[in-house]
Amino acid sequence: MEHNNDNITMNKAPIIQLKNISKVFDSEEVESHVLTGLDLSIHQGEYISISGPSGSGKSTLLSILGLLDTPTSGDYYIDGVKVDSLSMHDSAKVRNEKIGFIFQSFNLIDELSVLENVMLPLKYNANWKDKNAIRTQAEECLKKVGLEHRMNHKPNQLSGGQQQRVGIARALVGSPSVLLVDEPTGNLDSKSGDLVLDVLNQLHAEGATICLVTHDPRYADLAHIKYKLSDGILETA
Amino acid sequence: MFGSLLQLAKRLLVKKYFSFTVIVTMSLAISAFLTATTLANLLLLDPLPYPDSERIVKVEHIFDSPTGETNAYTYPGLVDLYNNKQFFEQASMALFTRDVVTSLVNKPTIETAYITPEFFSMIAAQTKLGRTFSDNEGFQKNVPAAVISYDLWQTYYGQNPDIINKTITISNRQFQIVGVLDRSFVEPEINQRGQDTKIWLTWDFNPSVHLAETWYNIDEKLILLGKVHKGIKPDSLNESISQHLYRTWKSQVEGIAFFNNWSINAKTSKIKDVILGSNIHLVYLFIVGTYGLIFIACVNISNLFLMRTVEMYKPLAIRAALGASKTDLFKEIFNESAVLITLSTVLGFVLSYFTFGLLQQHLTDVLPRLKELSVNGLTIGLAIVSVFAFTLLFSKLSISIVNYKSLISAMQTSGKGAGIKVSSTAQKGLMSVQVFCAIMLIVFCTSVLQKLYEISKQDLGFNSKNIYSIELSHSEGEWPEEATFSIVNQLEQALNNLPSTEYVQQSASPLDPRDIFVIKDAHTESQYAPEFSTVSSEYFNIIAQQFIAGKAFSYEDVFNRNPLVIINETFAKELSSDGNAIGKQLTPDGERMFTISGIVADMKFPGQVDDISRMYRPAPQSKTQLLVKFKPDQALSKSDLVSITNSVSPEVNIFTYDSIEAKLNEMKAPFNIIELSTIFLMLLCTFLAVIGLYGLQDYSSRLSSSKIATKMAIGASPTHIITELLTYNLKALIVTIIVALVSSIMATRFIMPDTSMSLFLLSFITSSIAVLLIYVLVVIITSRRFVNRPIADSFNHV
């Protein structure tokens, strides 16, 4: 696997920058510090992995990165814009335009076809008004993941690996700044998992910025920058 | 067992909203179910509490004249039919009225009935003390005897066990008390709904006995009950009784040209039909409305149970993963439902008990047989069935959305909610049913309310404020002819001298029942049958009934009983298309001529829809009724009136002393009760619709939690989500509203054909908008769960 754009990106401002991020969950009796004073920068074209044991805070970190949750303290910047305290509407816009999310359990909408699932993010994007353009873009993305022949199928008519590739196409369709990938092979057998990771590698080779969260060191090693999250503290692996 | 029940109770206490809503809604629904079904059974299926009640009939005597039909007997006609043994196994004459009982404290005016002994034997009346009437107290035996009600015995005689053979005085005649009716005695409501006769007297002393020899006068109070022979259908007697009545009557009025073209039709009706009356559609409406409400409640609670099952997803999945079978899961849901439904049924049962009391207290004038309504075996049986049926219904429904296979695997994957699914068709179907029922009920209630509003705001055409009517009776029953004028005149003077009196005159009350007076236009010979009453010179002035043309009777007109009549607007239009009937002459027999000297505006009673032709003549000097108008904020108590009357003549009693306004309010009371019940039904229906839509939308959004979170994760804003949630059911909602529009138009045409279309559309549009607004509000409230919390939480919570 090649990684030929490190030197270029290191000189640019990071796409994602976390500064001193902490996350504390309050339950009735216990205060749980999941993330503590965490700093992280992701530059254009980087492929980073974050690994760690269960309960280490990986999913929480990914939720914060994907604006699915807010940090208790600290600053979060995407493309230099502070995003940790945006309104619901503005953070939706950022998620739609800057972030592509790939879920462990695919999270495809059952009643929509494969193509409609992929078109969905663009339907929420005010810049995409032309339905034909949306369709063409979605078809392009499905081609990228090798599923153009399945575009009219329903998700439940596809295998797990195919469903995850639809998830990747959906994440790609809005040309986001970064792909956030949550245990993409967690619900797949190893063969399907390998296929999915091949797609991710291919995307990275084409310039995509990827942040992969996994507990599997085998897949974590595929990234060029590897972090390890342990007890809420992020360290370079 | 106790431990697991305690655990279950604790779990339900945690789910306060769910448990409270289920118990409140289902206790109301079960109470309505128990009440409506017990009532429906009583009215429609239960035989009357009299032996062979199917054979007991009321025979109506209908005169068919050129002016229309009049339902009344001639006295000798009634006696002739009573004496005729060919038609009935048994027959009884009856006359229901009110009398002043001078032997009781304060000389109260009490409901009385004059009957022949067969009346009690036909309905097998039981006595607490003594007996009912014997043959020796029958027709033309002239034995003054009385049977009193249990209630009167309790109220006026303090349950005196030695009451038998004591006397009771009515119209200066002493009636010997021969019996006290049993507490369980149910009076057949053949005269009027809610009638409650306190004293039963022997027939020969009835107040219409002076008509015994005349075949020309009719009396609407005369009633004939008969028991048909076994195997004879009551309807089959109509023709032969009609022929007999007609032949007999015609032979008596032969040669009188006035009665040419008149005929008599007899109509025999089972007393059950008589008691249910023509307003039976009200009963059906009440029952249909109640069942509609129960249906809405059940749909709502189904939604809540589905929502609860969705909430129970995790514990159910864990149990399934640990080896619980589908039956075990069903038991889990069943136990929870059973606790809630049992509690609801107990509460519903108690509510029904009180509802029966309320109905008996307030609606006896509206619904028949309410005195027989009580908690009975059927009510208890229905309550027990309710527990099992509703528990089973909700448990089965809940388990039906559990996909056991998916549930087992759910714990091994993160396929959130995969094991519990409600199809979108089912969700939309439930919502449509709910919205449909709500709109139909609200539209129906609005139409009823509109009618009631019209009644309450109806211009009656006369003033009732501060006006009282007094009816006098004489201790000897018959008034001494020569002294009457003097006594009434003295009393009039005495009342006039009171500083509180504005006007007092000899006159009937505007609310008194009127006679029908058959009369002809002397010029055209056309016959008319207006309602007739006698009035004084100041009558129209006192009650502020407006003159359209002509003038009121003068004092001389009244004193001399001049042959003048005043008619109302409706009658004037019947007589002359332009309504100008002043100067026209009317004659009842071709000899006596009455000239129309005035036309007054129409007057109505509460609830009266059509205008009725009316005619007024100057009051006779022997009139024993007075109309008094007091000055503003002034009045006269009954005891003061009794003192004044006694000072004029100790023989004179106050038969009635009524405030016209209070009597009008009494007439309006049933409408007010229906109005309140309708408003309650409408509010309850709206409340249930809100709960139902909320429940449906809530669990529907919970089921879509993961989907909504995914959409938000890929960039859907809160506005996108709310818009999608709103439009998800919008099509079904609009289709439902259209179906409800068509259905309610058809239903309104059938049930209330005179509802104005503009008002119907207004109520329909209002209720539809209300439902849509409720829906929008519910969507916004339920979607706050997603838009007000981190999206990551939505992935983790179903």
Interface residues (C-beta under 8 A of the other chain):
Chain A: S59 T60 S63 G66 L67 L68 D69 T70 M88 H89 A92 K93 R95 N96 E97 F101 F103 Q104 S105 N107 L108 I109 D110 E111 L120 P121 Y124 N125 R170 A171 G174 N187
Chain B: T413 S414 G415 K416 S424 S706 K707 A709 T710 K711 M712 A713 I714 G715 A716 S717 P718 T719 H720 V787 P790 I791 A792 D793 F795
